[in-house]
Amino acid sequence: MAVDKSQLLEQLAPLAEPPTVSLLWPLAPGWYLLGLLGLVVLTAVYWLYRRRRSVKARNAYRLIALKELETCWLEFEEKGVISDFVEQANQLLKRVALTAYPDAGVAPLHGEDWWHFLEAHYPGGESREARQIETGRYRGPLTDNPAPLYQYTKSWIERHEP
């Protein structure tokens, strides 16, 4: 009873081939997670970009004022007239304050009320320079060196608290 091997091979059914694997669909669960993570990252980047742009727009007046202050300082160094620099610094601070605090009644402030306002909205608190800005306009500057006044004005523009 010898069985022919070729007959046995003919009786075998052909091998069933697995279905072809699609490269596009259905995706593995990891790809869904990666897509969701990508969406979260893109949303965060967009939100940070908008926020930074908004902050830059809100503080644009500070940059303009700092450039103008630098121009006033260069003009003072060229001409050497302290009273002109004190007047320009005062006007610049008034414009910055009007921009930063439109509803605070800044426009009519002068004298002690003005320098109290400057001190109240400056993180550094009381300052001799704040008084010099107002009193220097009428009685002449309190010092021959306006560098501290320049530094105070620059610092106030950069750091005042809206």
C-alpha positions in Angstrom: 0.0 0.0 0.0 2.3 2.4 -1.0 0.8 5.8 -1.5 2.2 7.9 -4.2 3.4 11.2 -2.9 2.3 13.1 -6.0 -1.3 12.0 -5.4 -1.1 13.3 -1.8 0.2 16.6 -3.0 -2.7 16.9 -5.5 -5.2 16.4 -2.8 -3.9 19.3 -0.8 -6.0 22.5 -1.1 -4.1 25.6 -2.3 -2.8 27.9 0.4 -5.1 30.7 1.4 -3.4 34.1 0.9 -4.0 36.8 3.5 -5.7 39.9 2.3 -3.4 42.6 1.1 -2.4 45.2 3.6 -3.5 48.8 2.8 -1.0 51.5 3.4 -3.7 54.2 3.9 -6.7 52.6 5.6 -7.5 51.5 8.3 -4.9 53.3 10.4 -3.4 51.9 13.5 -4.5 53.6 16.8 -1.1 55.2 17.2 -1.6 57.3 14.1 -4.8 58.7 15.6 -3.0 59.6 18.7 -0.2 61.2 16.7 -2.7 63.2 14.7 -4.4 64.4 17.8 -1.1 65.4 19.4 -0.2 67.3 16.2 -3.5 69.1 16.3 -2.9 70.1 20.0 0.6 71.3 19.2 -0.6 73.4 16.2 -3.4 74.9 18.3 -1.0 75.8 21.1 1.5 77.4 18.7 -1.2 79.4 17.0 -2.5 80.6 20.4 1.0 81.6 21.6 1.6 83.5 18.4 -1.7 85.4 18.7 -1.0 86.2 22.3 2.5 87.4 21.7 1.2 89.5 18.8 -1.5 91.0 21.0 1.0 91.9 23.7 3.3 93.5 21.2 0.4 95.6 19.8 -0.6 96.6 23.3 2.9 97.7 24.2 3.7 99.4 20.9 3.3 102.9 22.5 6.1 102.0 24.9 8.5 101.3 22.1 7.6 104.6 20.3 8.0 106.5 23.6 11.4 105.0 24.2 12.6 105.9 20.8 11.3 109.5 21.3 13.0 109.6 24.7 16.3 108.6 23.1 15.9 111.3 20.6 15.3 113.9 23.4 18.4 112.6 25.2 20.6 112.9 22.1 19.2 116.4 21.6 20.1 117.3 25.2 23.6 115.9 24.8 24.1 118.0 21.7 22.6 121.3 23.0 23.1 120.8 26.8 19.9 122.6 27.8 18.6 120.8 30.9 15.3 122.7 31.1 14.4 121.6 27.5 15.1 118.0 28.4 13.0 118.2 31.6 10.1 119.7 29.6 10.3 117.1 26.9 10.5 114.3 29.4 7.4 115.6 31.2 5.5 115.9 27.9 6.5 112.4 26.9 5.5 110.9 30.3 2.1 112.7 30.0 1.5 111.3 26.5 2.4 107.8 27.7 0.2 108.1 30.8 -2.7 109.3 28.6 -2.2 106.3 26.3 -1.9 103.8 29.2 -4.6 105.3 31.4 -7.2 106.9 29.2 -9.9 106.8 31.8 -7.8 107.8 34.8 -8.2 111.6 34.5 -4.5 112.1 33.6 -4.9 115.1 31.3 -5.7 117.7 34.0 -3.0 116.5 36.4 -0.2 118.9 37.3 2.0 119.8 40.2 1.9 117.4 43.2 -1.0 115.5 41.7 1.0 114.7 38.6 4.1 113.4 40.4 1.9 111.5 42.9 0.3 109.8 39.9 3.8 109.0 38.5 4.9 107.5 41.8 1.6 105.6 42.3 1.9 103.8 38.9 5.6 103.1 39.1 6.8 99.8 40.7 9.8 101.7 42.2 7.6 103.9 44.3 8.8 107.3 45.4 11.4 109.0 43.4 13.2 112.3 43.5 13.1 112.4 39.7 9.3 112.3 39.7 9.3 115.5 41.6 12.0 117.0 39.4 9.9 116.4 36.3 7.2 118.6 37.6 9.1 121.2 39.7 12.0 121.4 37.2 9.7 123.0 34.6 9.1 126.1 36.8 12.0 126.4 39.2 14.7 125.0 37.1 16.1 121.5 37.4 17.2 120.3 40.9 20.5 119.0 39.5 23.0 119.7 36.7 23.0 116.1 35.8 19.8 114.9 34.1 21.0 111.3 33.7 19.0 110.0 36.7 15.9 111.8 35.2 16.5 110.1 31.9 16.9 106.7 33.6 13.7 107.3 35.7 11.7 108.4 32.6 13.0 105.4 30.6 12.2 103.0 33.5 8.8 104.5 34.1 7.9 104.0 30.4 9.1 100.4 30.5 7.7 99.4 33.8 4.6 101.4 34.7 1.7 99.3 35.7 -1.4 99.7 33.7 
